[in-house]
């Protein structure tokens, strides 16, 4: 290849990058920079109408952690529990779809995506009815004496249930994709090489599905820990997550620097957690 | 690796596999001697892979028995059979290193100290240097050797190979054929090899069974079935053949004289019991000499015909010659002294020794085993 055509090829590659790069610049980099700048501003008066001035007010950050750390902890705990339950629920479903449901595989896929046709808010509101005090679920559980508070709505259980419900598809889909990709002959080969049923799963299927588990965890855990709708609609006062704090700081109190500092702190913690998680899973190929 | 000493014969007894309205394997009975290299050869859909999968335990026979020595292994699940498989396209575990792929079977059987066995096996297939790589980092030929090593390390009584060379290019395939043959001699395990490639079967196997529509058409050493095919299917599937339907005229010393459309052709008496009536005889194209008319001292069987097509393929020239009764005959002429007979329309003599003729079982469909597109032409 001559250097000229090589140069031209490189040029084409850069040209092709322009739309994506422009999009990232305008809709990711600029807002993020503005958010970062805001997070370091200082208020000019007691009311938000007084405005904010550019400064290097790092106390916004120390304040975010010192004052709101329980909300961080709660968000990550709820999201963590929801993610774990999602794995436990999604794995058998995805496994069935990939290995057993030959005919109904795609019907099942459609059914799993179907809830997205209704709005997130509406669906979460529907859970209010499902979990209401005079509803079937609570009635049954109370009859069994399984509820210490005799209700589900406005408890942490309701919030976690809402998170599980809303983010389950984000766990099922990547799991299904990675399980579906597994060459079924590998299972025959494992059987031929003396693996019993459970060994076939733990030595072949499970390790090959790890990439699906990892993307499922990321897709579930990140949005679930930043969510505020479920805590707002289904939870009580003491179930507020960090998303609720940021939302109220931004929209209600209009303390923009504090809200931005909270957002950035949240992002930082998420990045650290995901990094530690990926290191722990040891999927170097994914990073 | 030491020779596997207590290998036992593999017997299939009335083995049948029926799907809803289709019989894949039809009442198959055969014995595969211990330590032999056995090839099941046939076109796709002939039941050879189904037979292999039944031996492996991946498919359940409708009826019949599979015995290793005297033990019927049909009731055993795959992981309890003394049988291992080299899968088509290998089915190597992509998440494990070559070392762990090879060690897989030993580990599943709870063997703790696998290191020496695995390393010996890797050196047998010349992959010691690749131990820590992943299957994806290996070439097709290397992956193939891993698949063989992964199966052989378990010292099975029988190693099943399901079209193991199908994914390789021609040159590599030839090389692997010899390598597999060498490994088989080295370890002494019975190899059952399924293939649709007749050359592969003949190169590697001690015994070839030609299968068609769920039945064994003929079984024997490669030379035996090539030189003396018993059915039209074998004659056509294994190489090419010119087949003639004729009537026995009488016995002439060691030869049987056959009238074919007014011409007399001879076959050795030792090759048939038929001494009267209808008979089907054949000859391989490479046994036929293509010479000028009036050439002296020709072999006894002669047909005068007209060249309708010729193709120079390097080692030989392949002629298509029209016989007087319109049948297209095929003859390969070794490229020893290139001659100038290759003109279309030239009259030539096709001549061959009677001993090179073979006799088919009567009432044969003479087009059996010819690929459909060839029949259309």
Interface residues (C-beta under 8 A of the other chain):
Chain A: X183 X185 X186 X188 X189 X190 X191 X192 X193 X194 X195 X196 X199 X203 X204 X207 X208
Chain B: X56 X57 X58 X77 X78 X79 X83 X84 X85 X87 X89 X91 X92 X93 X94 X95 X104 X105 X108 X109 X150 X151 X154
